[in-house]
Amino acid sequence: MSQAAMKPALKAALLVLEDGRAFAGTSYGATGETFGEAVFTTGMTGYQETLTDPSYHRQIVTQTAPHIGNTGVNDEDDESTKIWVAGYVVRDPARVPSNWRAKRTLDEQLKTQGVVGISGIDTRALTRHLRERGAMRAGISTEILDPAALLAKVLEQPAMAGSDLASEVTVAEAYVVPAEGEKRFTVVALDLGIKTMTPKRMAERGIEVHVLPATASLEEVLAVKPDGIFMSNGPGDPETTEHPTTLLKALLEQGIPYFGICFGNQVFGRALGLGTFKLKYGHRGINQPVLDRATGKVEITAQNHGFAVAWPGSENQHSAVDAPLDATVETPYGIAEVSHVSLNDNVVEGLKLTGRDGKPLAFSVQYHPEAAAGPHDSAYLFDRFVELMTVSTEKGRS
Ligand SMILES: NC(=O)CC[C@H](N)C(=O)O
């Protein structure tokens, strides 16, 4: 990496939130201006995976970890083909990265990909503000340094609620991730913003994964003759997922096993007739405690969600926090239950469905068992998907 790239950027930059709070700092990454929803993530590691996670499309991401860029950027850890965050906010960028895999600095990578960032601001104050007031629209600029002028532009931006974004990040053409070793199952993974590690975790277990665009039709899905269906994480408001929800309903009706992650959990909830709602500031980080209600075990999980599934019975219909999670819900496809719950705020973190024949049919989690980045506590969920398909194909044969 060049000496010039290692020098700290000295150009001024400004961050303005939609409620008028402004932070003056220094340009980091590309210059220019950008807008999105301001959110924070508490991961101490894994910034490369965070930046390239398509779920962050149209979000300005603040890292609460004060030193970012310490290990540079390598050629292995990207979770998609590019950086998706709309903007990046860090306290103290590393000037000299140090890691045997590093190929370039994070600053260089942000510049190459045209991602506007800001550094040198009090990210702790920003995070406390977002936690207090909620995630909100924001803008970063190196051109407009007058807070009122930048605020006027922020207020013209669309809100995250109601935004249909999966169509902007999904793959154009279907592709196949081959099974590693002996092929045991074929799965269709609907790409709503899938991360690279997700099909890999399935392939490691003998699953051949056919990744299909978010717009794939029922006929296209069935043409693959899948043993199971998977729906991925992704950006935007789950209320906009009309097509994937209708598709999933038809597949559940046919009794095809299902596994969903994050957006895939919200689509599953909607297919079961449940609602979704926007959390005040969301869950983002790699140290989020979740209770598996069946085993009583606690998992430390990677999360990145701003919306959640609303469980019936909540006093406030737009929340899961006070809902009676022991209650089951009857659906056209069988009985639905809450399988996992957040130990921080009682939000629904997982759902399971027992089919009309009394056998497990489908499940999903709101967090990220692919763990890129994050702890591997939840890897068992991929094994559970394999078990589900094993039972289902035996069922079919008997
Ligand atoms: N990572 C995800 O799949 C996020 C899902 C959804 N966009 C949310 O913010 O809740």
The ligand as an ORCA input file, in Angstrom:
! r2SCAN-3c Opt
* xyz 0 1
  N     -29.884     -8.633      8.274
  C     -31.162     -8.670      7.887
  O     -31.615     -9.575      7.208
  C     -32.016     -7.491      8.249
  C     -33.477     -7.662      7.943
  C     -34.241     -6.351      7.914
  N     -33.779     -5.533      6.814
  C     -34.066     -5.642      9.237
  O     -33.407     -4.632      9.299
  O     -34.583     -6.087     10.230
*
